[in-house]
Amino acid sequence: MRIHLSSVFVDDQDKALRFYTDVLGFVKKTEVPVGEDRWLTVVSPDDPDGTELLLEPDGHPAVKPYKAALADDGIPATAFAVDDVHAEFDRLRGLGVRFTQEPLEMGPVTTAVLDDTCGNLIQIVHHK
């Protein structure tokens, strides 16, 4: 068994697609109309057949309070692995990304937390 799909709830699929592709560097994998929304996934360009991230609309009534509670408490919705947190922090900060946690080294792990502009905090992480 392996993870095939994960998701983040987003307040605007178009805005999310722009952020996750143009800023974070993912590539669009799937876009299928589903009523008013879309089944919209992105993947790492380094692993196009790997785990897909679904940019899922946050229209369900339980989602907005859930997202707000996580963000208010500083809890990331998910985490993405990077080769170098400090370098990625510098690159993303240069693109105007807002971070809620600058790079923090905790033993063998370095993390930073960013705002995805769609209602989520996202952690980037590197294991030494």
BAFI-3210 file (N, C-alpha, C; in Angstrom, 3 decimals, decimal comma, padded with zeros to 6 digits):
// residues 128
n [1|2|3|4|5|6|7|8|9|10|11|12|13|14|15|16|17|18|19|20|21|22|23|24|25|26|27|28|29|30|31|32|33|34|35|36|37|38|39|40|41|42|43|44|45|46|47|48|49|50|51|52|53|54|55|56|57|58|59|60|61|62|63|64|65|66|67|68|69|70|71|72|73|74|75|76|77|78|79|80|81|82|83|84|85|86|87|88|89|90|91|92|93|94|95|96|97|98|99|100|101|102|103|104|105|106|107|108|109|110|111|112|113|114|115|116|117|118|119|120|121|122|123|124|125|126|127|128]
n.u [000,845|000,439|000,614|-001,521|-003,003|-003,456|-004,945|-005,609|-007,740|-009,072|-009,837|-010,287|-010,044|-008,717|-006,953|-005,488|-004,330|-002,635|-000,868|000,228|001,450|002,834|004,256|005,054|005,970|004,901|003,303|000,428|-001,635|-004,146|-007,312|-010,584|-013,908|-016,315|-019,340|-019,841|-017,241|-013,857|-012,041|-009,010|-005,675|-002,237|001,241|004,599|007,163|009,372|008,473|006,235|004,420|003,923|002,655|-000,385|-001,628|-004,639|-006,415|-008,747|-012,049|-013,296|-015,979|-017,729|-019,658|-018,274|-015,622|-014,488|-014,504|-012,766|-010,364|-009,823|-009,429|-007,116|-005,254|-005,367|-004,229|-001,722|-001,105|000,116|-001,516|-000,521|002,616|005,534|008,323|011,581|014,785|016,473|015,687|016,385|017,281|014,958|013,186|014,380|014,083|011,261|010,425|011,534|009,746|007,591|006,160|004,482|005,690|004,926|006,509|009,890|012,855|013,603|015,693|015,597|017,181|017,741|016,019|014,805|012,517|010,012|007,239|004,663|002,201|-000,349|-001,985|-004,561|-005,953|-004,562|-001,872|001,311|003,819|007,283|009,865|012,993|014,991|017,999]
n.v [-001,173|002,268|005,866|007,538|009,828|013,002|015,789|019,340|021,724|024,388|027,867|028,941|027,570|028,363|030,395|028,854|026,961|028,617|029,500|027,071|026,049|028,195|029,448|027,580|025,520|023,093|020,911|020,892|018,052|016,734|017,811|017,943|018,679|018,948|019,349|022,568|022,856|021,526|018,453|018,729|018,342|018,465|017,711|016,794|018,039|016,461|013,941|012,905|010,790|010,271|010,838|012,577|015,876|017,019|019,877|020,842|022,095|024,197|024,108|022,593|022,779|022,146|022,553|025,223|026,239|024,291|024,679|027,336|027,028|025,410|027,139|029,381|028,257|027,813|025,461|023,424|022,396|020,435|018,888|019,465|017,943|019,219|019,879|021,680|023,635|026,264|027,422|027,160|028,679|031,225|031,508|031,427|033,503|035,599|035,614|036,750|035,238|034,692|033,844|032,065|030,849|031,032|029,348|026,641|024,780|021,567|019,346|016,643|017,660|020,296|022,908|025,079|027,326|028,253|030,518|029,584|031,254|030,457|029,830|028,016|026,796|025,713|023,390|023,252|020,885|019,405|016,602|015,796]
n.w [000,000|-000,731|-000,561|-002,660|-003,232|-001,832|-000,130|-000,071|001,280|-000,505|-000,968|-003,435|-006,477|-008,871|-008,003|-006,214|-007,959|-009,465|-007,417|-006,423|-008,698|-010,180|-008,097|-006,004|-007,619|-008,479|-010,921|-013,043|-013,033|-013,345|-014,514|-014,242|-014,939|-012,360|-011,647|-010,412|-009,702|-009,956|-010,432|-009,493|-009,720|-008,661|-009,167|-008,229|-010,333|-010,468|-010,007|-011,729|-011,824|-009,249|-005,895|-005,909|-005,371|-004,395|-005,117|-003,395|-003,307|-000,689|000,107|001,754|004,749|007,153|006,636|006,463|009,221|010,297|008,790|009,572|012,338|012,403|011,118|012,853|015,111|014,212|012,870|010,359|007,324|005,716|004,733|002,798|001,328|000,903|-000,625|000,625|003,149|003,899|001,463|-000,096|001,407|001,075|-001,718|-002,034|-000,341|-001,756|-003,841|-002,715|-000,891|002,165|005,284|008,248|010,001|010,219|008,912|011,012|012,954|014,192|015,657|013,560|011,664|009,629|009,430|007,962|007,793|005,626|004,209|002,123|000,653|000,252|002,460|004,017|006,075|005,196|005,659|005,006|004,774|005,664|006,009|007,538]
ca.u [000,000|001,174|-000,254|-001,732|-003,623|-003,692|-005,636|-005,728|-008,958|-008,723|-010,991|-010,423|-009,208|-007,858|-005,888|-004,654|-003,538|-001,560|000,113|000,906|002,285|003,726|005,095|005,685|006,677|004,242|002,711|-000,946|-001,723|-005,507|-008,349|-011,833|-015,070|-017,202|-020,322|-019,288|-015,828|-013,049|-011,091|-007,827|-004,526|-000,879|002,277|005,966|007,731|010,389|007,802|004,912|003,529|003,896|001,497|-001,066|-002,234|-005,924|-006,775|-010,160|-012,852|-013,630|-017,390|-018,476|-019,781|-017,321|-014,245|-013,987|-014,101|-011,605|-009,200|-009,557|-008,885|-005,727|-004,452|-005,293|-003,324|-000,417|-000,898|000,110|-002,471|000,286|004,040|006,215|009,764|012,459|016,189|017,146|014,657|016,878|017,279|013,567|012,681|014,887|013,456|009,840|010,328|011,811|008,541|006,538|005,423|004,494|005,983|004,532|007,652|011,136|013,525|013,865|016,385|015,224|017,945|017,971|014,947|014,643|011,193|009,508|005,801|004,220|000,786|-000,563|-002,920|-005,866|-006,505|-003,792|-000,458|002,001|005,180|008,315|010,720|014,176|015,643|019,435]
ca.v [000,000|003,528|007,034|007,914|011,142|013,765|017,000|020,535|022,467|025,726|028,751|029,331|026,627|029,064|031,032|027,770|026,402|029,575|029,486|025,781|025,822|029,314|029,822|026,425|024,754|021,856|020,959|020,369|016,674|016,396|018,841|017,372|019,379|018,206|020,365|023,922|022,795|020,621|017,531|019,458|017,842|018,841|016,763|017,277|017,818|015,418|012,642|013,135|009,663|010,091|011,281|013,772|016,758|017,519|021,229|020,543|023,240|024,157|024,462|021,866|023,642|021,822|022,805|026,561|026,306|023,414|025,386|028,508|026,570|025,001|028,336|030,178|027,580|027,686|024,065|023,226|021,442|019,342|019,200|019,105|017,752|020,006|019,514|022,655|024,556|027,646|027,880|027,287|029,844|032,425|031,585|031,748|034,847|036,492|035,668|037,405|034,309|035,044|032,732|032,217|030,331|031,009|028,066|026,253|023,500|020,758|018,115|016,277|018,186|021,744|023,206|026,448|027,262|029,337|030,737|029,268|032,276|029,820|029,465|026,951|026,879|024,584|023,231|022,643|020,150|018,704|015,693|015,666]
ca.w [000,000|-000,760|-000,676|-004,061|-003,317|-000,621|-000,556|000,754|000,969|-000,972|-001,098|-004,836|-007,216|-009,824|-007,224|-005,694|-009,055|-009,756|-006,331|-006,319|-009,888|-010,479|-006,953|-005,367|-008,632|-008,887|-012,254|-013,094|-013,514|-013,750|-014,375|-014,751|-014,378|-011,460|-011,283|-010,456|-009,361|-010,772|-009,825|-009,911|-008,968|-009,041|-008,773|-008,325|-011,663|-010,331|-009,843|-012,315|-011,566|-007,799|-005,131|-006,405|-004,387|-004,849|-004,684|-003,161|-002,871|000,737|000,218|002,786|005,926|008,212|006,225|006,797|010,637|010,476|008,257|010,399|013,616|012,172|010,843|014,081|016,048|013,580|012,490|008,910|006,762|005,172|004,663|001,559|001,469|000,035|-000,456|001,483|003,648|003,863|000,072|-000,541|002,138|000,396|-003,048|-001,890|000,232|-002,881|-004,678|-001,948|-000,029|003,589|006,179|009,646|010,756|009,460|009,098|012,391|013,006|015,354|015,489|012,163|010,822|009,499|008,908|007,859|007,519|004,758|003,960|000,701|000,148|000,032|003,756|004,660|006,368|004,609|006,188|004,172|005,701|005,162|006,970|007,250]
c.u [000,889|000,182|-000,312|-002,191|-003,735|-004,381|-005,437|-007,006|-008,572|-009,977|-011,249|-009,490|-008,275|-006,672|-004,930|-003,764|-002,376|-000,473|000,919|001,779|003,301|004,691|005,819|006,394|006,090|003,731|001,313|-000,926|-003,103|-006,423|-009,598|-012,993|-015,919|-018,221|-019,721|-017,787|-015,097|-012,304|-009,748|-006,647|-003,229|000,072|003,639|006,475|008,803|009,785|006,380|003,925|003,401|002,603|000,930|-001,629|-003,502|-006,165|-008,296|-010,935|-013,289|-015,095|-018,188|-018,510|-018,772|-015,905|-013,727|-013,640|-012,867|-010,330|-008,821|-008,931|-007,430|-004,837|-004,287|-004,322|-001,932|-000,080|-000,949|-000,906|-001,753|001,737|004,606|007,710|010,503|013,897|016,908|016,110|015,128|016,846|015,856|012,893|013,102|014,219|012,008|009,637|010,582|010,632|007,351|005,725|005,595|004,719|005,498|005,586|008,859|011,824|013,937|014,500|016,042|015,916|018,156|016,965|014,984|013,288|010,999|008,039|005,388|002,704|000,538|-001,533|-004,325|-006,473|-005,737|-002,393|000,161|003,420|006,099|009,324|011,867|014,726|017,108|019,786]
c.v [001,234|004,679|007,441|009,369|011,736|015,045|018,133|021,227|023,892|026,561|029,175|028,437|027,313|029,712|029,962|027,184|027,326|029,512|028,185|025,477|026,957|029,647|028,608|025,512|023,401|022,007|020,345|018,970|016,396|017,593|018,315|018,144|018,437|019,230|021,744|023,952|021,851|019,642|018,021|018,991|018,395|017,762|017,444|017,056|016,727|014,021|012,735|011,978|009,374|010,587|012,574|014,565|017,331|018,904|021,237|021,770|023,088|024,499|023,738|022,709|023,356|022,291|024,168|026,695|025,449|024,113|026,573|028,103|026,142|026,229|029,188|029,582|027,356|026,278|023,930|022,171|020,230|019,796|018,698|018,991|018,627|019,578|020,418|023,704|026,003|028,208|028,080|028,468|031,125|032,603|032,040|033,136|035,878|036,631|036,284|036,489|034,734|033,782|033,056|031,625|030,318|029,667|027,834|024,869|022,810|019,404|017,829|016,866|019,709|021,984|024,715|026,308|028,499|029,374|030,520|030,221|031,731|029,316|028,401|027,397|025,591|024,543|022,683|022,042|019,477|017,871|015,577|014,217]
c.w [000,000|-000,908|-002,142|-004,190|-001,926|-001,064|000,432|000,309|000,617|-001,176|-002,538|-005,652|-008,213|-009,115|-006,696|-006,784|-009,410|-008,683|-006,327|-007,542|-010,066|-009,342|-006,368|-006,358|-008,984|-010,316|-012,209|-013,682|-014,095|-013,546|-015,061|-014,137|-013,524|-010,949|-011,449|-010,206|-010,300|-009,884|-010,349|-009,068|-009,543|-008,538|-008,822|-009,746|-011,648|-010,236|-010,397|-012,115|-010,071|-007,182|-005,713|-005,228|-005,000|-004,258|-004,563|-002,677|-001,409|001,008|001,282|004,062|007,039|007,896|006,670|008,285|010,946|010,013|009,145|011,733|013,471|011,983|012,097|015,088|015,454|013,117|010,970|008,480|006,190|005,146|003,342|001,834|000,467|000,306|000,539|001,913|003,550|002,443|-000,428|000,144|001,427|-000,963|-002,932|-001,294|-000,855|-003,834|-003,933|-001,057|001,426|004,409|007,579|010,567|009,840|009,691|010,547|012,371|014,312|015,211|014,018|011,176|010,811|008,857|008,754|007,484|006,736|004,646|002,472|000,002|-000,071|001,329|004,510|005,023|005,851|005,176|005,098|005,132|004,968|006,305|006,580|007,002]
res [m|r|i|h|l|s|s|v|f|v|d|d|q|d|k|a|l|r|f|y|t|d|v|l|g|f|v|k|k|t|e|v|p|v|g|e|d|r|w|l|t|v|v|s|p|d|d|p|d|g|t|e|l|l|l|e|p|d|g|h|p|a|v|k|p|y|k|a|a|l|a|d|d|g|i|p|a|t|a|f|a|v|d|d|v|h|a|e|f|d|r|l|r|g|l|g|v|r|f|t|q|e|p|l|e|m|g|p|v|t|t|a|v|l|d|d|t|c|g|n|l|i|q|i|v|h|h|k]
***
